[in-house]
Amino acid sequence: MAEGGRYFPPGKLPSDLLSRLLHRYITSDPRVLIGPEIGADAAAIDFGDRVLVVKSDPITFPAPDAGAYLVNVNANDIACMGAEPRWLLVTALLPERSTDAQLVEEIFAGVATAAQALGITLIGGHTEITLGLDRPILVGQLLGETTREQLIDSRNARPGDALILANGIAIEGTAILANEAGRSLSLTVDADILTRARDFAHSPGISVVRAARTLRASDASVLGMHDPTEGGLATALREMAAIANCGLSIDGDAIPIYAETQAICDALELDPLGLIASGALLAVVAASDIGTALAALDAAGIRAAHIGNLTACADKCTITRGPTIAPLPEFKTDELARYFALSR
């Protein structure tokens, strides 16, 4: 049980608890260049002339194409470390009363198609039909590689550095809600908006690999990258600040929010800042390189905006909307999980 006799809600563990556990139980190894900590997207291990970057992430929410989701959310975190995603293992836990050949084929096809598009090779894993599940649970373990010079370590970010958001929020949450809550949304949301939103996982898509590659290839000094997933952009911003031991000053009016996302969140009374947001890329660049980074993304046809800066006041995270400055909201539960819990 959590403190006060209450169980934790669905979603990430409280960051203070997770941080304590990581420091208490994780041992060190001199070859581990980046290990487990709040805000680190993956681990980096020294392999001589190469750096092995390793990530594990599951798909637990209902998703219209779980196999493709799995590949992309893992590849995103590898790309955020400045690495190329290469080799994938998948653990597929399948529900006991609804698994048939068609379901398994769909999962395999989704994984294979998405992996091929990113140059990833499926090298193994595990499959089983599992008691007590009402939907497939997929867990990916993805390995990538880079060099020491190209490795991006968000711990190198400093006060004054600029925060850039590529693409917009919240692509993943919008797609899931449009598909899972479509009947309810159809009562208040325009049909054309819902049609576009249902396809958000494919267009604009939840991959940030191309955006990350674009920034790496630019002349901008990229000091950190992070993939806003569970807990949305607000949680990702706090994680970015935590790993750099900085605070944040965010311009809320500059955050690109898709019109489809806003319409669905308004209809369901959800906050886009706390909605799972795979498909957005949060990057830290030197303040002098804001124009260079934005120009590179624009040339690649990638929407982006300067949304704020890191500050010297660690743990002080603020957001400005118009004339109002307020604390950046915290989301102990992702807005997607909160919606599903309320709609049971």
FENDAVEN-V782109 format. One record per backbone hydrogen bond with DSSP energy under -0.5 kcal/mol. NH is the residue of the N-H (numbers start at 1). CO is the residue of the C=O. Records with the same first field share a line. If there is no record, write none. Layout:
BEGIN
NH: CO, CO
END
This chain:
BEGIN
2: 6
5: 2
6: 3
18: 14
19: 15
20: 16
21: 17
22: 18
23: 19
24: 20
25: 21
26: 22
27: 25
32: 29
33: 31, 44
34: 44
40: 37
41: 39
43: 54
44: 34
45: 52
46: 31
47: 50
49: 47
50: 47
51: 146
52: 45
53: 51, 144
54: 43
55: 142
57: 140
59: 138
60: 58
66: 63
69: 65
70: 66
71: 67
72: 68
73: 69
74: 70
75: 71
76: 72
77: 73
78: 74
79: 75
80: 76
81: 77, 78
82: 79
83: 78
84: 145
85: 83
86: 143
87: 143
88: 121
89: 141
90: 124
91: 139
92: 90, 126
93: 91, 137
94: 92, 128
96: 130
98: 95
99: 95
100: 98
104: 100
105: 101
106: 102
107: 103
108: 104
109: 105
110: 106
111: 107
112: 108
113: 109
114: 110
115: 111
116: 112
117: 113
118: 114, 115
119: 116
120: 115
121: 86
123: 88, 121
124: 88
126: 90
128: 92
130: 94, 128
133: 130
137: 93
138: 59
139: 91
140: 57
141: 89
142: 55
143: 87
144: 53
145: 84
146: 51
151: 147
152: 81
153: 151
154: 152
156: 153
157: 154
160: 310
161: 158
162: 285
163: 308
164: 162, 283
165: 305
166: 164, 281
167: 303
168: 166
169: 256
171: 168
172: 278
173: 276
174: 170
175: 171
176: 172
177: 173
178: 174
179: 175
180: 176
181: 177
185: 181
186: 182
187: 184
188: 185
189: 185
194: 190
195: 191
196: 192
197: 193
198: 194
199: 195, 196
200: 197
202: 199
203: 199
205: 200
206: 201
212: 208
213: 209
214: 210
215: 211
216: 212
217: 213
218: 214, 215
222: 220
223: 221, 284
224: 284
226: 282
228: 226
229: 227
232: 229
234: 273
235: 231
236: 232
237: 233
238: 234
239: 235
240: 236
241: 237
242: 238
243: 239
244: 240
245: 241, 242
246: 241
247: 311
248: 316
249: 309
250: 318
251: 307
252: 250, 320
253: 320
254: 251
255: 251, 252
257: 255
258: 169
262: 258
263: 259
264: 260
265: 261
266: 262
267: 263
268: 264
269: 265
270: 265
272: 270
274: 271
275: 272
277: 229
279: 280
280: 277
281: 166
282: 226
283: 164, 281
284: 224
285: 162, 283
286: 221
289: 286
290: 287
293: 289
294: 290
295: 291
296: 292
297: 293
298: 294
299: 295
300: 296
301: 298
302: 297
303: 301
305: 165
307: 163, 305
308: 163
309: 249
310: 161
311: 247
314: 312
315: 246
316: 313
317: 315
318: 248, 316
319: 326
320: 250
321: 324
324: 321
326: 319
328: 317
332: 330
335: 274
338: 334
339: 335
340: 336
341: 337
342: 338
343: 339
344: 341
END
